[in-house]
């Protein structure tokens, strides 16, 4: 073989030797020699000798290397990590994908205890509020919050309910009914709400406690709603925010998703999307 082929084989042999040196017995020189021989036979069988094409199946090359497994964690900002396992057996490599691993930002299921939110707030973890949940604020803020929570005793909130966590006026849990004639009908979706000290001049923090199959609601519980960000106005109230979330449930926006995979299903296979959403609603939004 010419010098270019030999250099290529030496490079591949060096990589193979370095990858499996911890699983191979013998000296480094022996490992390089065996790897060089294996790569040479493989390339010769595939490419043939110079000026001649290979006409037969590559011969099996005995290997002293055993099974080797490497685990890799893959994650995206909006999806839980997925474990992938690379299994090396001789010269063969296989990739297997496991189930999503548990992350601290996966929302609570339908069995959560409201009181537990006092010490285990999802909002605090999602938004990294280092100062914790406020317990006191300006008189204007306190007056506003008392007035707003009293609104939920009327019929002006489209069936939405809210209650304080413990006796903290700055920490609520709301329940949103699934809109009728949608895949979320019959469900009860729980949302945690934490108010900043300077509310209503800044928006509240919201996170879904109920697992929801929706392209604009992340698996972590975050909600894609502009009025909770740049479109916030002090004229808005919690009841209006919850009604807006109901509208979002009824009319998803797959073009600005929090969960890209759900949006892809919504756009590519609406029947499958609706089936998944109904199943999640039945299972988690009791």
Steps between C-alpha positions, in 0.01 A plus 500: 500500500612860448600745771160676515315174564753394760473835682123471499513149643746606771272785604196273523702243691615763748138606562389141547787431738433811706123430519532149633836506677335466837323179394796339320775293653863528387742779433423817309713379211302175483173692499616724215622199305170314538294809418719570191453142382122509552458832318727383217297185442173696516610766248657244271180297494288811441722688258716223356867524435619786278367453148257221593144507644396273782291205382444308822342556843739636762651230713420501871784640706539358851484770764612487861291801583182435687169671538519867589210725596502877515201695632423845366247748639323715240273789597333807356373803688140385474532126508614264776839338450508179298762236565664345197725199528779419255592132507823391334542131425820435309486723194123550523335797672133523592299795634204445728274769638354474846210661680508865612671545833335683787576870531417743776293713263246235407166627638316324778230248415135516593565374853700803617427652839435875497665544837821342374548797268600710799830314518519355147398774258528420130502872416805559721691225321396604150560873535786475751352755740785518749316729742225242542125552496403840644280516806472877526473789260380854445151588625397558137609148404326339796176687432513399135559131577217489753263651246608260228464183704149608596409504129513122496190480714301649210404355160729732303797264480364239251516222758859573608572469872782623721609459859793609711775256593482504876429858603744665259326760285796495257474126428195345329388183329241538223288240324408547134222289345571345161311696230188325371508341155879465514735211571543642852130493586428347839849567633595714797839664453682631807731799477733638765518880527760710683467877513798739514505766768440769238191340346304616296776706343677172418326178391452199725698177453292206380577131451280205413492238775292267282677309223350631179548392138511841333755660270494831691538344847842353573547171678672702771177695560596827330231674296549685172270799546601852399293674768724338761796678343534796268123546458426522871298797623401600855143510369508120465400272784548134593149411387571649156828310481326171582231566239778569248655163587161337435500664156853369444385147583219531248716658230867386510764690305736240348701772325637633831531185710653420836496129408621460142427127486136556596470781245639271230238238580230769503599617151578159351246266658214684669310179578798361693548831680137506612517138611809570712347816649181316599699218660716742703190695606326183615810375683637817662229769503244324718 
